[in-house]
Amino acid sequence: RIMAASKDYLECSNFSFSAGSKVQDLPVKEFSNLGMDAPPTDHSAGSTTGGAKVYQPKPTPVKPSNPTIVLAGCSDKGVYEWFSKVNPPLGKGDWKANLEDAKVTAYSDGKPVMEWQIKQCYPCKYEVSSMSAGGGELICETIELVAQEITREK
């Protein structure tokens, strides 16, 4: 009898985000909605003798979600500049020329242990956290991305 190898369960609290040459290794406070969906069809495959319907759900093409990345505030303006190039105030941005391959990397003990590639993406939303005078909160930038594909590389 062969015993299954034990799994290493990972606890990660350090993450970084990069997007092409525009954004490099920014600290991530949190990320969410990093996934894919392939909802089944609900088409009827036909009917049998006596009129009983036969259903054959099948997968549809995979659709990536819109990942949301919350970045710890820093002096790097790369995320804002990328958003502004794609979504300028007058609405004539060149999103195709600004598609980037991005990645979120998770670290454990300073070593990369998990990595997700967000392929051919662009930012569709940019927000800055609420701030108050006298507060000591961390300023955060949040971006939502539209992606062609999401893969787990590590």
C-alpha positions in Angstrom: 0.0 0.0 0.0 1.4 3.4 -1.0 1.0 6.3 1.5 0.0 9.7 0.1 2.6 12.4 0.6 1.8 14.9 3.3 0.7 18.3 2.1 2.3 21.5 3.2 -0.5 23.9 4.2 0.5 27.4 3.7 -0.2 30.5 5.8 0.6 33.6 4.0 0.2 37.2 5.1 2.7 38.9 2.7 1.7 39.5 -0.9 3.0 41.6 -3.8 1.4 42.8 -7.1 3.1 43.5 -10.4 1.7 44.5 -13.8 4.1 44.5 -16.7 6.6 47.3 -16.6 4.2 49.8 -15.2 3.8 48.4 -11.7 6.5 46.4 -9.9 6.3 44.5 -6.6 3.9 46.7 -4.8 2.8 45.6 -1.3 -0.7 44.1 -1.2 -3.0 44.7 1.8 -5.6 42.3 0.5 -6.9 40.8 -2.7 -10.2 39.2 -3.7 -12.3 37.9 -6.5 -9.3 36.2 -8.1 -11.0 33.3 -9.9 -12.8 31.8 -12.8 -16.2 30.6 -13.6 -17.6 28.2 -16.2 -21.3 28.0 -15.6 -23.1 25.1 -17.2 -25.6 25.5 -20.0 -29.2 24.8 -19.1 -30.1 23.6 -22.6 -32.4 20.7 -23.1 -30.7 17.8 -25.0 -34.1 16.7 -26.4 -36.8 14.4 -25.3 -37.4 10.6 -25.1 -40.3 8.4 -25.9 -43.3 9.7 -24.1 -42.1 13.3 -24.1 -39.8 13.1 -21.1 -37.2 15.9 -21.5 -33.5 15.0 -21.3 -31.1 17.6 -20.0 -27.4 17.6 -20.7 -25.7 20.5 -18.9 -22.3 21.2 -20.5 -19.6 23.6 -19.5 -19.4 27.0 -21.1 -16.1 28.9 -21.9 -14.3 29.9 -18.8 -14.8 33.5 -17.8 -12.4 35.1 -15.4 -13.7 37.2 -12.5 -12.6 40.9 -12.0 -9.8 40.6 -9.4 -9.7 43.4 -6.8 -6.3 44.3 -5.4 -6.0 46.6 -2.3 -2.5 48.1 -2.3 -0.8 49.5 0.8 -0.2 53.2 0.0 3.2 54.2 -1.2 4.9 56.9 -3.3 4.7 54.7 -6.5 2.1 56.2 -8.9 2.2 53.3 -11.4 -1.3 52.0 -10.7 -2.9 55.4 -11.0 -1.0 56.2 -14.2 -2.0 52.9 -15.7 -5.7 53.5 -14.9 -5.5 57.1 -16.3 -4.0 55.9 -19.6 -6.8 53.3 -20.0 -9.6 55.5 -18.7 -8.8 59.2 -19.3 -11.3 61.9 -18.3 -12.6 62.5 -21.9 -13.0 58.8 -22.5 -10.6 58.1 -25.4 -8.2 55.8 -23.7 -6.2 53.2 -25.6 -6.9 50.1 -23.4 -5.6 47.7 -26.0 -2.1 49.4 -26.0 -2.2 49.2 -22.2 -3.0 45.6 -21.6 -0.6 44.0 -19.2 0.2 40.6 -17.7 0.0 41.0 -14.0 0.6 38.7 -11.0 -0.1 38.4 -7.4 2.5 36.5 -5.4 2.1 35.1 -1.9 5.1 34.8 0.4 5.8 32.5 3.4 9.0 33.0 5.3 10.1 35.5 2.6 9.9 32.9 -0.2 7.3 32.9 -3.0 4.9 30.0 -2.4 1.9 30.8 -4.6 1.5 32.9 -7.7 -1.4 33.8 -9.9 -1.0 35.3 -13.4 -3.7 37.8 -14.5 -3.2 37.7 -18.2 -3.9 40.6 -20.6 -5.6 42.8 -18.1 -6.4 46.5 -17.6 -7.8 48.5 -14.7 -11.5 49.3 -14.8 -11.8 50.9 -11.4 -9.5 52.9 -9.1 -10.3 54.0 -5.5 -8.4 55.6 -2.6 -9.3 54.7 0.9 -11.2 57.1 3.2 -9.0 59.4 5.3 -9.6 61.6 8.3 -7.6 64.3 9.9 -5.9 63.1 13.0 -6.3 59.5 11.9 -3.4 57.1 11.6 -4.9 54.7 9.1 -2.9 53.3 6.3 -3.8 54.9 2.9 -4.8 52.3 0.4 -5.3 52.3 -3.4 -7.8 49.7 -4.7 -7.9 48.6 -8.4 -10.3 46.3 -10.1 -9.0 44.5 -13.2 -10.6 43.1 -16.3 -8.7 40.0 -17.4 -8.5 37.7 -20.4 -7.4 34.7 -18.3 -6.3 33.9 -14.8 -3.9 31.0 -14.1 -2.2 29.7 -11.0 1.5 29.3 -11.8 2.9 28.3 -8.4 
